[in-house]
């Protein structure tokens, strides 16, 4: 342990000095306390970490804590961690890779026992590769960075999107728009440019595959990084000639301003345009009409991520590293049934 090393004493001596038990000279106590203050440690937690070699903390990095999906997942992580005697330190990155890199470094400096990271990038992952090389337990949450070999907890975003597309096709929809917050332009999405977030890449791939197989017409709407931008983009999209008959929203924070934009235009869901979201949330059950959505078990995903991380910290865990939980498509009242002859 760094405190013992800095003070020049054994772990057991440092633990006794900080825990206030056993026989330790006043001079040694002062040395250990000074080392603890230098490193920013204090109290009983430090004594425990000195004696066990662990901090009993885990670091969690998410991209948007205001997103209900991540908020519920963090609650699941925190509940499981508390049950196991671990504390959680949380960092929010706003999908900024530099903020993510800085947060990971802070957590490593604080000697967290493991990390759970919802990465903002697929390719700029040197900081995560460093964690793996250090043999610090790492669980990737939701997203799948390239070349990072670690446990990943999430869902099958490709299959979820195909399920929604199939549902729309069964209801006669042949012209759809997919709205996401990726920074890539529609032209870059169409050209197949690598997307920074694997879940959005999976959904775009599903749409393209569905189009190739069934002749589905689609538009890719991107760059809606705020409710205001989403409202403006949907307003423009639905006011243009040849508008889509259905909108697929990437996640719930985009679905609400889209719903509001439809209402503001004087259009009706689902009579004039259908609306589906790839992430469910509470307001969708009480809106008029209720919105069809993919229910993602975000709390359970958080619990599972924490379970795996804690098992890895303890030196165990499952043999596989890919941990996918099932989702459910919840059909409500926001998808209209069109004639198959509708252009």
Residue pairs with C-beta under 8 A, 6 or more apart in sequence:
1 11
1 14
1 49
1 50
1 53
2 35
2 39
2 111
3 14
3 18
3 32
3 35
3 36
3 39
3 41
3 46
3 49
3 50
4 10
4 11
4 13
4 14
4 32
4 35
4 50
6 35
6 38
6 39
7 14
7 28
7 31
7 32
7 34
7 35
8 31
9 17
9 28
9 31
9 32
11 50
11 51
11 53
12 51
13 24
13 28
13 32
14 32
14 35
14 50
15 47
15 50
15 51
16 22
16 23
16 24
17 24
17 28
17 29
17 32
17 33
18 32
18 33
18 36
18 43
18 44
18 46
18 47
18 50
19 44
19 47
19 51
24 32
36 42
36 46
40 110
41 49
45 55
45 56
45 87
48 54
48 56
49 55
49 56
49 111
54 113
54 313
55 110
55 111
55 112
55 113
56 85
56 86
56 87
56 113
57 86
57 87
57 88
57 89
57 110
57 111
57 112
57 113
58 77
58 81
58 86
58 87
58 88
58 89
58 112
58 113
58 114
58 115
58 116
58 306
58 309
58 310
58 313
59 88
59 89
59 91
59 103
59 104
59 106
59 107
59 110
59 112
59 114
59 115
59 116
60 74
60 77
60 88
60 89
60 90
60 91
60 115
60 116
60 117
61 91
61 93
61 100
61 103
61 104
61 107
61 115
61 116
61 117
61 118
61 119
62 70
62 73
62 74
62 90
62 91
62 92
62 93
62 118
62 141
63 70
63 92
63 93
63 94
63 95
63 100
63 118
63 119
63 120
64 70
64 92
64 94
64 95
64 253
65 71
65 74
65 90
65 92
66 253
67 251
67 252
67 253
68 252
68 253
68 281
68 282
68 298
69 251
69 252
69 279
69 281
69 296
69 298
70 118
70 298
72 298
72 299
72 302
73 141
73 142
73 298
73 299
73 301
73 302
73 305
74 88
74 90
74 302
75 299
75 302
76 298
76 299
76 300
76 301
76 302
76 303
76 304
76 305
76 306
77 88
77 116
77 302
77 303
77 305
77 306
78 88
78 302
79 302
79 303
80 302
80 303
80 306
80 307
80 310
81 87
81 88
81 306
81 310
82 88
84 306
84 310
86 113
86 310
89 107
89 110
89 112
91 99
91 100
91 103
91 106
91 107
92 99
93 99
93 100
93 103
93 120
95 120
95 181
95 197
96 120
97 120
97 121
97 124
99 120
100 117
100 119
100 120
100 121
100 127
101 127
104 115
104 117
104 127
104 128
104 131
105 127
107 115
108 131
108 134
108 136
112 136
113 136
113 137
113 313
114 136
114 137
114 138
114 139
114 309
114 310
114 312
114 313
115 131
115 136
115 137
115 138
115 139
115 309
116 138
116 139
116 141
116 305
116 306
116 309
117 128
117 138
117 139
117 140
117 141
118 140
118 141
118 142
118 143
119 125
119 128
119 140
119 143
119 145
120 143
120 196
120 197
121 145
121 196
121 197
122 143
122 144
122 145
122 146
122 194
122 195
122 196
122 197
122 198
122 201
123 145
123 146
123 194
123 196
125 145
125 146
125 147
125 148
128 138
128 140
128 145
128 148
128 150
129 147
129 148
131 138
131 150
132 138
132 148
132 149
132 150
137 309
137 312
137 313
138 148
138 150
138 151
138 309
139 150
139 151
139 152
139 153
139 305
139 308
139 309
139 312
140 148
140 150
140 151
140 152
140 153
140 154
141 152
141 153
141 154
141 301
141 302
141 305
142 153
142 154
142 155
142 199
142 301
143 154
143 197
143 198
143 199
144 152
144 154
144 198
144 199
145 198
149 321
150 321
151 308
151 309
151 312
151 317
151 321
151 322
151 323
152 321
152 322
152 323
153 301
153 304
153 305
153 308
153 323
153 325
154 199
154 301
154 323
154 324
154 325
155 296
155 301
155 324
155 325
155 326
155 327
156 202
156 324
156 327
157 198
157 199
157 202
157 203
157 206
157 278
158 202
158 203
158 205
158 206
159 206
160 203
160 278
160 294
160 296
160 327
160 329
161 202
161 203
161 206
161 207
161 248
161 278
162 206
162 209
162 210
163 294
163 329
164 248
164 276
164 278
164 294
164 329
165 176
165 206
165 207
165 210
165 216
165 248
166 210
167 276
167 292
167 329
167 331
167 335
168 176
168 246
168 248
168 274
168 276
168 335
169 210
169 214
169 216
171 274
171 335
171 336
171 337
171 338
172 337
172 338
172 339
172 340
172 342
173 245
173 246
173 274
173 335
173 338
174 215
174 216
174 217
174 245
174 342
174 343
175 216
175 217
175 218
175 242
175 244
175 245
175 246
175 343
176 207
176 216
176 217
176 218
176 219
176 244
176 245
176 246
176 247
176 248
177 218
177 219
177 220
177 221
177 237
177 244
177 246
177 247
177 248
178 203
178 204
178 207
178 218
178 219
178 220
178 221
178 248
178 250
179 221
179 222
179 224
179 230
179 233
179 234
179 247
179 248
179 249
179 250
179 254
179 258
180 200
180 203
180 204
180 220
180 221
180 222
180 224
180 250
180 254
181 222
181 223
181 224
181 225
181 250
181 251
181 254
182 189
182 195
182 196
182 197
182 200
182 222
182 223
183 196
183 222
183 223
183 225
184 193
184 195
184 196
184 222
185 222
185 223
186 219
186 220
186 221
186 222
189 195
189 204
189 220
189 222
190 220
194 201
195 201
195 204
200 250
203 250
203 278
204 220
207 216
207 218
207 220
208 218
210 216
211 217
211 218
218 244
219 237
219 244
221 233
221 234
221 237
223 229
223 233
224 230
224 233
224 254
227 253
227 254
227 256
227 257
228 257
230 254
230 257
230 258
230 261
231 257
231 258
231 260
231 261
231 264
232 261
234 247
234 257
234 258
234 261
234 262
235 261
235 264
235 265
237 243
237 244
237 247
238 261
238 262
238 265
238 267
238 273
239 265
243 273
244 273
245 273
245 274
245 336
245 338
245 342
246 273
246 274
246 275
246 276
246 335
247 258
247 273
247 274
247 275
247 276
248 276
248 277
248 278
249 255
249 258
249 275
249 276
249 277
249 278
250 277
250 278
250 279
251 277
251 278
251 279
252 277
252 279
252 280
252 281
252 283
252 284
252 293
254 277
255 275
255 277
255 279
255 281
255 284
255 291
255 293
256 283
258 275
259 269
259 275
259 287
259 291
262 268
262 269
262 272
262 273
262 275
267 273
269 275
269 289
269 291
269 334
270 289
270 333
270 334
270 335
270 336
271 336
274 334
274 335
274 336
275 291
275 292
275 334
275 335
276 291
276 292
276 293
276 334
276 335
277 284
277 291
277 292
277 293
277 294
278 293
278 294
279 293
279 294
279 296
280 293
280 294
280 295
280 296
280 330
281 293
284 290
284 291
284 293
284 332
285 332
289 332
289 333
289 334
290 332
290 333
290 334
291 332
291 334
292 329
292 330
292 331
292 332
292 333
292 334
292 335
293 329
293 330
293 332
294 327
294 328
294 329
294 330
295 327
295 328
295 329
295 330
296 327
297 325
297 326
297 327
300 325
301 325
304 323
304 325
308 317
308 318
308 323
311 317
311 318
